[in-house]
Amino acid sequence: MEGVSEVVARLNGLDERMTTELRASIAKLTISLQKRVVQNKLQGQVLGVRTGRGQRSIHQDVQSSGSRVSGVVSTNVGYMVGWELGWPGAAETSLASAKSKFKASGSADTFKNGTAKKRAFLVPSLKEMSDSGAIKVGINEAIKRAAT
């Protein structure tokens, strides 16, 4: 049989090409998500920026382990985590700090029982991106590039 060694060599290189292409696509998608969060959520739609620290705290990274590739968009600023996940217990000090850094956007900042409302910006942005089909398209394009 002719060409068997070429086919085997191509298949052996497919895993590495796939990981490389997925990493490139995930990097583009992660940057796009970071941009979406900052522009669409932190400039008035969810939180109205005052100081810019929260916006600057939105970081992205692409991590890979073997053939697994993942993109991460996150913040390491406490009050931003509070807005994303909600405020545990009576976090008046943290909430007061957060209120001083962001303008109110829409309804009141607390429920009737005094618990602070959360104003998620990371998870909704990811859901919007997924619902738009952008993630699926990016992954499919990576697969096509790797297979050619």
TIRO-2110 file (N, C-alpha, C; in Angstrom, 1 decimal):
// TIRO-2110
0.8, -1.2, 0.0, N, 1, A
0.0, 0.0, 0.0, CA, 1, A
0.9, 1.2, 0.0, C, 1, A
0.6, 2.1, -0.9, N, 2, A
1.3, 3.3, -1.0, CA, 2, A
0.6, 4.4, -0.2, C, 2, A
1.4, 5.3, 0.4, N, 3, A
0.9, 6.5, 1.1, CA, 3, A
0.5, 6.3, 2.5, C, 3, A
0.7, 5.0, 3.0, N, 4, A
0.3, 4.7, 4.4, CA, 4, A
1.1, 5.5, 5.4, C, 4, A
2.4, 5.6, 5.2, N, 5, A
3.3, 6.3, 6.1, CA, 5, A
2.9, 7.8, 6.2, C, 5, A
2.5, 8.4, 5.0, N, 6, A
2.1, 9.8, 5.0, CA, 6, A
0.8, 10.0, 5.8, C, 6, A
-0.1, 9.1, 5.6, N, 7, A
-1.4, 9.2, 6.3, CA, 7, A
-1.1, 9.1, 7.8, C, 7, A
-0.3, 8.1, 8.2, N, 8, A
0.0, 7.9, 9.7, CA, 8, A
0.7, 9.2, 10.2, C, 8, A
1.7, 9.7, 9.5, N, 9, A
2.4, 11.0, 9.9, CA, 9, A
1.4, 12.1, 10.1, C, 9, A
0.5, 12.2, 9.1, N, 10, A
-0.5, 13.3, 9.2, CA, 10, A
-1.4, 13.2, 10.4, C, 10, A
-1.9, 11.9, 10.7, N, 11, A
-2.7, 11.7, 11.8, CA, 11, A
-2.0, 11.9, 13.1, C, 11, A
-0.7, 11.6, 13.2, N, 12, A
0.1, 11.8, 14.4, CA, 12, A
0.3, 13.3, 14.7, C, 12, A
0.3, 14.1, 13.7, N, 13, A
0.5, 15.5, 13.9, CA, 13, A
-0.8, 16.2, 14.1, C, 13, A
-1.9, 15.6, 13.9, N, 14, A
-3.2, 16.2, 14.1, CA, 14, A
-3.5, 16.7, 15.5, C, 14, A
-3.1, 15.9, 16.5, N, 15, A
-3.4, 16.3, 17.9, CA, 15, A
-2.6, 17.6, 18.2, C, 15, A
-1.4, 17.7, 17.8, N, 16, A
-0.6, 18.9, 18.1, CA, 16, A
-1.2, 20.1, 17.3, C, 16, A
-1.5, 19.9, 16.0, N, 17, A
-2.1, 21.0, 15.3, CA, 17, A
-3.5, 21.4, 15.9, C, 17, A
-4.3, 20.5, 16.3, N, 18, A
-5.6, 20.8, 16.9, CA, 18, A
-5.4, 21.6, 18.1, C, 18, A
-4.5, 21.2, 19.0, N, 19, A
-4.2, 22.0, 20.2, CA, 19, A
-3.7, 23.4, 19.9, C, 19, A
-2.8, 23.5, 18.9, N, 20, A
-2.3, 24.9, 18.5, CA, 20, A
-3.5, 25.7, 18.0, C, 20, A
-4.3, 25.2, 17.1, N, 21, A
-5.4, 26.0, 16.5, CA, 21, A
-6.5, 26.3, 17.6, C, 21, A
-6.8, 25.3, 18.5, N, 22, A
-7.7, 25.6, 19.5, CA, 22, A
-7.2, 26.7, 20.4, C, 22, A
-5.9, 26.7, 20.8, N, 23, A
-5.3, 27.7, 21.6, CA, 23, A
-5.4, 29.1, 21.0, C, 23, A
-5.2, 29.2, 19.7, N, 24, A
-5.3, 30.4, 19.0, CA, 24, A
-6.8, 30.9, 19.0, C, 24, A
-7.7, 30.1, 18.7, N, 25, A
-9.1, 30.5, 18.7, CA, 25, A
-9.6, 30.8, 20.1, C, 25, A
-9.2, 30.1, 21.1, N, 26, A
-9.6, 30.4, 22.5, CA, 26, A
-9.0, 31.7, 22.9, C, 26, A
-7.8, 32.0, 22.5, N, 27, A
-7.2, 33.3, 22.8, CA, 27, A
-8.0, 34.4, 22.2, C, 27, A
-8.4, 34.3, 21.0, N, 28, A
-9.2, 35.4, 20.3, CA, 28, A
-10.6, 35.5, 21.0, C, 28, A
-11.2, 34.4, 21.4, N, 29, A
-12.5, 34.4, 22.0, CA, 29, A
-12.4, 35.0, 23.4, C, 29, A
-11.3, 34.7, 24.1, N, 30, A
-11.1, 35.2, 25.5, CA, 30, A
-10.9, 36.7, 25.5, C, 30, A
-10.1, 37.2, 24.5, N, 31, A
-9.9, 38.7, 24.3, CA, 31, A
-11.2, 39.3, 24.0, C, 31, A
-12.0, 38.7, 23.2, N, 32, A
-13.3, 39.2, 22.8, CA, 32, A
-14.2, 39.3, 24.0, C, 32, A
-14.2, 38.3, 24.8, N, 33, A
-15.0, 38.3, 26.1, CA, 33, A
-14.6, 39.4, 27.0, C, 33, A
-13.3, 39.5, 27.2, N, 34, A
-12.7, 40.6, 28.1, CA, 34, A
-13.2, 42.0, 27.6, C, 34, A
-13.1, 42.2, 26.3, N, 35, A
-13.5, 43.5, 25.7, CA, 35, A
-15.0, 43.7, 25.9, C, 35, A
-15.8, 42.6, 25.7, N, 36, A
-17.3, 42.7, 25.9, CA, 36, A
-17.6, 43.1, 27.3, C, 36, A
-16.9, 42.5, 28.3, N, 37, A
-17.2, 42.8, 29.7, CA, 37, A
-16.9, 44.3, 30.0, C, 37, A
-15.7, 44.7, 29.6, N, 38, A
-15.3, 46.1, 29.9, CA, 38, A
-16.2, 47.1, 29.1, C, 38, A
-16.5, 46.9, 27.9, N, 39, A
-17.2, 47.9, 27.1, CA, 39, A
-18.7, 47.8, 27.3, C, 39, A
-19.3, 46.6, 27.4, N, 40, A
-20.7, 46.5, 27.5, CA, 40, A
-21.3, 46.4, 28.9, C, 40, A
-20.5, 46.0, 29.8, N, 41, A
-21.0, 45.8, 31.2, CA, 41, A
-20.5, 46.8, 32.2, C, 41, A
-19.3, 47.2, 32.0, N, 42, A
-18.7, 48.1, 33.1, CA, 42, A
-18.7, 49.6, 32.7, C, 42, A
-19.2, 49.9, 31.6, N, 43, A
-19.3, 51.3, 31.2, CA, 43, A
-20.8, 51.8, 31.2, C, 43, A
-21.6, 51.3, 32.1, N, 44, A
-22.9, 51.8, 32.3, CA, 44, A
-24.0, 50.8, 32.2, C, 44, A
-23.9, 49.7, 31.4, N, 45, A
-25.0, 48.8, 31.3, CA, 45, A
-25.3, 48.1, 32.6, C, 45, A
-24.2, 47.7, 33.3, N, 46, A
-24.4, 47.0, 34.6, CA, 46, A
-23.8, 47.9, 35.7, C, 46, A
-22.6, 48.3, 35.6, N, 47, A
-22.0, 49.2, 36.5, CA, 47, A
-21.4, 50.4, 35.8, C, 47, A
-21.7, 51.6, 36.3, N, 48, A
-21.1, 52.8, 35.7, CA, 48, A
-19.8, 53.1, 36.3, C, 48, A
-18.7, 53.0, 35.5, N, 49, A
-17.4, 53.2, 36.0, CA, 49, A
-17.1, 54.6, 36.5, C, 49, A
-16.4, 54.7, 37.6, N, 50, A
-16.0, 56.0, 38.2, CA, 50, A
-14.4, 56.1, 38.2, C, 50, A
-13.7, 55.1, 38.7, N, 51, A
-12.3, 55.3, 38.8, CA, 51, A
-11.5, 54.5, 37.7, C, 51, A
-12.1, 53.5, 37.2, N, 52, A
-11.4, 52.7, 36.2, CA, 52, A
-10.7, 51.5, 36.7, C, 52, A
-10.6, 51.4, 38.0, N, 53, A
-9.9, 50.3, 38.6, CA, 53, A
-10.5, 48.9, 38.3, C, 53, A
-11.8, 48.9, 38.4, N, 54, A
-12.6, 47.7, 38.1, CA, 54, A
-12.4, 47.2, 36.6, C, 54, A
-12.4, 48.2, 35.7, N, 55, A
-12.2, 47.9, 34.3, CA, 55, A
-10.8, 47.3, 34.1, C, 55, A
-9.8, 48.0, 34.7, N, 56, A
-8.4, 47.5, 34.6, CA, 56, A
-8.2, 46.2, 35.3, C, 56, A
-9.1, 45.8, 36.2, N, 57, A
-8.9, 44.5, 36.9, CA, 57, A
-9.4, 43.3, 36.1, C, 57, A
-10.0, 43.5, 34.9, N, 58, A
-10.6, 42.4, 34.1, CA, 58, A
-9.4, 41.9, 33.3, C, 58, A
-9.0, 40.7, 33.6, N, 59, A
-7.8, 40.1, 32.9, CA, 59, A
-8.3, 38.9, 32.2, C, 59, A
-7.5, 38.5, 31.2, N, 60, A
-7.8, 37.3, 30.4, CA, 60, A
-6.5, 36.5, 30.3, C, 60, A
-6.6, 35.2, 30.2, N, 61, A
-5.5, 34.3, 30.1, CA, 61, A
-6.0, 33.0, 29.4, C, 61, A
-5.1, 32.4, 28.7, N, 62, A
-5.4, 31.1, 28.0, CA, 62, A
-4.4, 30.1, 28.7, C, 62, A
-5.0, 29.0, 29.1, N, 63, A
-4.2, 28.0, 29.8, CA, 63, A
-4.4, 26.7, 29.0, C, 63, A
-3.3, 25.9, 29.0, N, 64, A
-3.4, 24.6, 28.4, CA, 64, A
-2.7, 23.6, 29.2, C, 64, A
-3.2, 22.4, 29.2, N, 65, A
-2.6, 21.2, 29.9, CA, 65, A
-2.9, 20.0, 29.0, C, 65, A
-1.8, 19.6, 28.3, N, 66, A
-1.9, 18.5, 27.4, CA, 66, A
-2.7, 19.0, 26.2, C, 66, A
-3.8, 18.3, 25.8, N, 67, A
-4.6, 18.7, 24.7, CA, 67, A
-5.8, 19.6, 25.2, C, 67, A
-5.9, 19.9, 26.5, N, 68, A
-7.0, 20.7, 27.0, CA, 68, A
-6.6, 22.2, 27.0, C, 68, A
-7.5, 23.0, 26.4, N, 69, A
-7.2, 24.4, 26.3, CA, 69, A
-8.4, 25.2, 26.9, C, 69, A
-8.2, 26.2, 27.8, N, 70, A
-9.3, 26.9, 28.4, CA, 70, A
-8.9, 28.4, 28.4, C, 70, A
-9.9, 29.2, 28.3, N, 71, A
-9.7, 30.7, 28.4, CA, 71, A
-10.3, 31.1, 29.7, C, 71, A
-9.7, 32.1, 30.4, N, 72, A
-10.2, 32.6, 31.6, CA, 72, A
-10.3, 34.1, 31.6, C, 72, A
-11.4, 34.6, 31.9, N, 73, A
-11.6, 36.1, 32.1, CA, 73, A
-12.0, 36.3, 33.5, C, 73, A
-11.3, 37.1, 34.3, N, 74, A
-11.5, 37.2, 35.7, CA, 74, A
-11.1, 38.6, 36.2, C, 74, A
-11.4, 38.8, 37.5, N, 75, A
-11.0, 40.0, 38.3, CA, 75, A
-10.4, 39.5, 39.6, C, 75, A
-9.5, 40.3, 40.1, N, 76, A
-8.9, 40.0, 41.4, CA, 76, A
-9.2, 41.1, 42.4, C, 76, A
-10.1, 42.0, 42.1, N, 77, A
-10.5, 43.1, 42.9, CA, 77, A
-11.7, 42.7, 43.7, C, 77, A
-11.6, 42.8, 45.0, N, 78, A
-12.7, 42.3, 45.9, CA, 78, A
-14.0, 42.8, 45.7, C, 78, A
-14.2, 44.1, 45.5, N, 79, A
-15.5, 44.7, 45.3, CA, 79, A
-16.1, 44.3, 43.9, C, 79, A
-15.2, 44.0, 43.0, N, 80, A
-15.7, 43.5, 41.7, CA, 80, A
-16.3, 42.1, 41.8, C, 80, A
-15.6, 41.3, 42.6, N, 81, A
-16.1, 39.9, 42.9, CA, 81, A
-17.4, 40.0, 43.6, C, 81, A
-17.5, 41.0, 44.6, N, 82, A
-18.8, 41.2, 45.3, CA, 82, A
-19.9, 41.5, 44.3, C, 82, A
-19.7, 42.4, 43.4, N, 83, A
-20.7, 42.7, 42.4, CA, 83, A
-21.1, 41.5, 41.6, C, 83, A
-20.1, 40.7, 41.2, N, 84, A
-20.3, 39.6, 40.3, CA, 84, A
-21.1, 38.5, 41.0, C, 84, A
-20.7, 38.1, 42.2, N, 85, A
-21.2, 37.0, 43.0, CA, 85, A
-22.3, 37.3, 44.0, C, 85, A
-22.4, 38.6, 44.4, N, 86, A
-23.3, 39.0, 45.4, CA, 86, A
-22.4, 39.2, 46.7, C, 86, A
-23.0, 39.9, 47.7, N, 87, A
-22.3, 40.3, 48.9, CA, 87, A
-22.7, 39.4, 50.0, C, 87, A
-21.8, 38.7, 50.6, N, 88, A
-22.1, 37.8, 51.7, CA, 88, A
-22.5, 38.6, 53.0, C, 88, A
-23.6, 38.1, 53.6, N, 89, A
-24.0, 38.8, 54.9, CA, 89, A
-24.2, 40.2, 54.8, C, 89, A
-23.9, 41.0, 55.8, N, 90, A
-24.1, 42.4, 55.9, CA, 90, A
-22.7, 43.0, 55.6, C, 90, A
-22.4, 43.2, 54.3, N, 91, A
-21.1, 43.7, 53.9, CA, 91, A
-21.2, 45.2, 53.6, C, 91, A
-21.7, 46.0, 54.6, N, 92, A
-21.9, 47.4, 54.3, CA, 92, A
-20.6, 48.1, 54.0, C, 92, A
-19.5, 47.7, 54.7, N, 93, A
-18.2, 48.4, 54.4, CA, 93, A
-17.8, 48.1, 53.0, C, 93, A
-17.8, 46.9, 52.5, N, 94, A
-17.4, 46.6, 51.2, CA, 94, A
-18.4, 47.2, 50.2, C, 94, A
-19.7, 47.1, 50.5, N, 95, A
-20.7, 47.7, 49.6, CA, 95, A
-20.5, 49.2, 49.5, C, 95, A
-20.2, 49.8, 50.6, N, 96, A
-20.0, 51.3, 50.6, CA, 96, A
-18.8, 51.6, 49.7, C, 96, A
-17.8, 50.8, 49.9, N, 97, A
-16.6, 51.0, 49.1, CA, 97, A
-16.9, 50.9, 47.6, C, 97, A
-17.6, 49.8, 47.3, N, 98, A
-18.0, 49.6, 45.9, CA, 98, A
-18.9, 50.7, 45.3, C, 98, A
-19.8, 51.2, 46.1, N, 99, A
-20.7, 52.2, 45.7, CA, 99, A
-20.0, 53.5, 45.4, C, 99, A
-18.9, 53.7, 46.2, N, 100, A
-18.1, 55.0, 45.9, CA, 100, A
-17.3, 54.9, 44.6, C, 100, A
-17.1, 53.7, 44.1, N, 101, A
-16.4, 53.5, 42.9, CA, 101, A
-17.2, 53.4, 41.7, C, 101, A
-18.5, 53.1, 41.8, N, 102, A
-19.4, 52.9, 40.7, CA, 102, A
-20.7, 53.7, 40.9, C, 102, A
-21.2, 54.3, 39.8, N, 103, A
-22.5, 54.9, 39.9, CA, 103, A
-23.6, 53.9, 39.9, C, 103, A
-24.7, 54.2, 40.5, N, 104, A
-25.8, 53.3, 40.5, CA, 104, A
-26.3, 53.2, 39.0, C, 104, A
-26.7, 52.0, 38.6, N, 105, A
-27.2, 51.8, 37.3, CA, 105, A
-28.5, 51.1, 37.3, C, 105, A
-29.6, 51.8, 37.3, N, 106, A
-30.9, 51.2, 37.3, CA, 106, A
-31.5, 51.2, 38.7, C, 106, A
-31.9, 50.0, 39.2, N, 107, A
-32.7, 49.9, 40.5, CA, 107, A
-31.7, 50.1, 41.7, C, 107, A
-32.3, 50.1, 42.8, N, 108, A
-31.6, 50.3, 44.1, CA, 108, A
-30.6, 49.3, 44.3, C, 108, A
-29.6, 49.6, 45.1, N, 109, A
-28.5, 48.6, 45.4, CA, 109, A
-28.7, 47.5, 46.4, C, 109, A
-29.9, 47.6, 47.1, N, 110, A
-30.1, 46.6, 48.1, CA, 110, A
-31.6, 46.1, 48.0, C, 110, A
-31.8, 44.9, 48.5, N, 111, A
-33.2, 44.4, 48.6, CA, 111, A
-33.8, 45.0, 49.8, C, 111, A
-35.1, 44.7, 50.1, N, 112, A
-35.8, 45.3, 51.2, CA, 112, A
-35.2, 44.8, 52.5, C, 112, A
-34.6, 43.6, 52.6, N, 113, A
-34.0, 43.1, 53.8, CA, 113, A
-32.6, 43.7, 54.0, C, 113, A
-32.1, 44.6, 53.2, N, 114, A
-30.8, 45.2, 53.3, CA, 114, A
-29.6, 44.4, 52.7, C, 114, A
-29.9, 43.3, 52.1, N, 115, A
-28.9, 42.5, 51.4, CA, 115, A
-28.5, 43.2, 50.1, C, 115, A
-27.3, 43.3, 49.8, N, 116, A
-26.9, 44.0, 48.6, CA, 116, A
-27.2, 43.1, 47.4, C, 116, A
-27.7, 43.8, 46.3, N, 117, A
-27.9, 43.1, 45.1, CA, 117, A
-26.6, 42.8, 44.3, C, 117, A
-26.6, 41.7, 43.6, N, 118, A
-25.4, 41.4, 42.8, CA, 118, A
-25.7, 42.0, 41.4, C, 118, A
-24.6, 42.4, 40.8, N, 119, A
-24.7, 43.0, 39.4, CA, 119, A
-23.7, 42.2, 38.6, C, 119, A
-24.0, 41.0, 38.2, N, 120, A
-23.1, 40.2, 37.5, CA, 120, A
-22.7, 40.8, 36.1, C, 120, A
-21.5, 40.6, 35.8, N, 121, A
-21.0, 41.1, 34.5, CA, 121, A
-20.2, 40.1, 33.7, C, 121, A
-19.5, 39.2, 34.4, N, 122, A
-18.7, 38.2, 33.7, CA, 122, A
-19.6, 37.0, 33.1, C, 122, A
-20.4, 36.4, 34.0, N, 123, A
-21.2, 35.2, 33.5, CA, 123, A
-22.2, 35.7, 32.5, C, 123, A
-22.9, 36.8, 32.6, N, 124, A
-23.8, 37.2, 31.6, CA, 124, A
-23.2, 37.5, 30.2, C, 124, A
-22.0, 38.0, 30.3, N, 125, A
-21.2, 38.3, 29.1, CA, 125, A
-20.9, 37.0, 28.3, C, 125, A
-20.4, 36.0, 29.1, N, 126, A
-20.1, 34.7, 28.5, CA, 126, A
-21.3, 34.1, 27.9, C, 126, A
-22.5, 34.2, 28.6, N, 127, A
-23.7, 33.6, 28.1, CA, 127, A
-24.1, 34.3, 26.8, C, 127, A
-24.0, 35.6, 26.8, N, 128, A
-24.4, 36.3, 25.6, CA, 128, A
-23.5, 35.9, 24.4, C, 128, A
-22.2, 35.7, 24.7, N, 129, A
-21.3, 35.3, 23.6, CA, 129, A
-21.6, 33.9, 23.1, C, 129, A
-22.0, 33.0, 24.1, N, 130, A
-22.3, 31.7, 23.7, CA, 130, A
-23.6, 31.7, 22.9, C, 130, A
-24.6, 32.4, 23.4, N, 131, A
-25.9, 32.5, 22.7, CA, 131, A
-25.8, 33.0, 21.3, C, 131, A
-24.8, 33.9, 21.1, N, 132, A
-24.7, 34.5, 19.7, CA, 132, A
-24.0, 33.5, 18.8, C, 132, A
-23.5, 32.4, 19.3, N, 133, A
-22.9, 31.4, 18.4, CA, 133, A
-21.4, 31.7, 18.2, C, 133, A
-20.9, 32.7, 18.7, N, 134, A
-19.5, 33.1, 18.5, CA, 134, A
-18.5, 32.0, 19.0, C, 134, A
-18.8, 31.4, 20.1, N, 135, A
-17.9, 30.4, 20.6, CA, 135, A
-17.8, 29.2, 19.7, C, 135, A
-19.0, 28.7, 19.3, N, 136, A
-19.1, 27.6, 18.5, CA, 136, A
-18.4, 27.8, 17.1, C, 136, A
-18.6, 29.0, 16.6, N, 137, A
-18.0, 29.3, 15.3, CA, 137, A
-16.5, 29.3, 15.5, C, 137, A
-16.0, 29.9, 16.5, N, 138, A
-14.5, 30.0, 16.8, CA, 138, A
-13.9, 28.6, 16.9, C, 138, A
-14.6, 27.7, 17.6, N, 139, A
-14.1, 26.3, 17.8, CA, 139, A
-14.1, 25.6, 16.5, C, 139, A
-15.2, 25.7, 15.8, N, 140, A
-15.4, 25.0, 14.5, CA, 140, A
-14.3, 25.5, 13.5, C, 140, A
-14.0, 26.7, 13.5, N, 141, A
-13.0, 27.3, 12.6, CA, 141, A
-11.6, 26.7, 13.0, C, 141, A
-11.3, 26.5, 14.2, N, 142, A
-10.1, 25.9, 14.7, CA, 142, A
-10.0, 24.5, 14.2, C, 142, A
-11.0, 23.8, 14.3, N, 143, A
-11.1, 22.4, 13.9, CA, 143, A
-10.8, 22.3, 12.4, C, 143, A
-11.4, 23.1, 11.6, N, 144, A
-11.2, 23.1, 10.2, CA, 144, A
-9.8, 23.4, 9.8, C, 144, A
-9.2, 24.4, 10.5, N, 145, A
-7.8, 24.8, 10.2, CA, 145, A
-6.9, 23.6, 10.5, C, 145, A
-7.1, 23.0, 11.6, N, 146, A
-6.3, 21.9, 12.1, CA, 146, A
-6.4, 20.7, 11.1, C, 146, A
-7.5, 20.5, 10.5, N, 147, A
-7.8, 19.3, 9.7, CA, 147, A
-7.2, 19.5, 8.3, C, 147, A
-6.9, 20.7, 7.9, N, 148, A
-6.4, 21.0, 6.5, CA, 148, A
-4.9, 21.0, 6.5, C, 148, A
END
